Amino acid sequence: MGTTIYKYDLFISYSSSNTKIAEYIVEKIEKKGYKCFIAPRDIRTGINYASEIISGISNSLAVLLIFSNSSNKSAFVLREVNSAVSRNKTIIPFRIEDFLPSEAMEFYLGPTHWLDGFPEILDTHLTSIVKIIDSLSSKEEILRNDIKINKPTIVSNKEALNLGYDYKKITMREIELDYMCVPIEKFDINEDIEGTLNDWIDTVKENEEASSLLIENDSIIGYCDFYPITEKGYESIISGKEIIRDTMIDLYCLGGNYDAYISMIAIEPKFANQENYLKFFHWIYNRIIKWKVNDVEIERIGISVYSNILQKFVELFGFKYVCLNPAKGKVYETNAQDLMNNPIIKRNFNK
């Protein structure tokens, strides 16, 4: 074991509406000899923005949440808090306006001591922040010699639980992967569209066999959700009216004919290569076969597409563009028989 050396003392999480305040705090704290990560200043050119944010959080000793009405409503800030909590980072909530956090924000922060910096920010507030940084004990880095999965491997949620993950940890990582793969500035993603953290956790718990994770060095680097959907739900999704909801997932254990939907294939950008996408399609192929053995016949299949590489795959596999979904992702559709008989699918998977 050795002491972890962090590149930054403090990651600054804030709404763009509070930019001047955030920059003022950074200036004052850095004059005291501490190093802050603040976007966009510390985002490297040409690198995936969300990946840089998550890297900044990982490489910071603590996170300062500049809490305001704007940050309370910000999808960016909520995802940053999600990543901080999933990495067990100390979060310093610095409230610059007098009001209570949203239910989603409160869920992440839990019972916590708030620093109040209103009606104005004083040097005493900044001194309190610095004292918290100084009080944090040195963190130890555990040298891993017990890694169970080295190479990129598809596992079920149930298998991930045996590796030491829990439902909340799986869900928070999936939300983080969405943040990296579905940029908020490009797509309309928010809690109303994709549901709350509790919605996600419940879906993961109730549909273990319909989801898969891509794991390397015991870290989740991607996930895929593939569900049989009610007829009404499928029609609503494939027409672009709604994003998939847990209420649309059908009780396929009784057998019968179903439509199905691939709601997401998300892979961390630095691992988003052809081989890893192909692993998920191989899992989808095997999933259709397994369902068929259990008297579950899949008919139509839809998919949401948020990346160029995924679009190329689905078009090669015979999916046809249908419309945009409410998040502005592309919706494609095929049928199971055509997919299973696709020559590229047969050449790669029917061995």
Protein Blocks (a to p, Z undefined) as FASTA:
>chain_A
ZZdddfbfbdcdddfklmmmmmmmmmmmmmnopacdddfklpcehiafklmmmmmmmmpf
bdcddddfklmmpmklmmmmmmmmmnopacddddfbdcdddfklmmmnopaddddfbfbd
cfklmmmmmmmmmmpccddddddfkbfblbdcdddfklmmmnopafklmmmmmmmmmmmm
mcfklpccdfklnopfklmmmmmmmmmmlgccddeehiafbdcddddddfklmmmmmnop
accdfklpccfkngpadddddfbccddfklmcfklmmmmmmmmmmmmmmmmmnopacfbd
cdddfbfklmmmmmmnopacfbdcfkopacddddfklmmmpmklmmmmmZZ
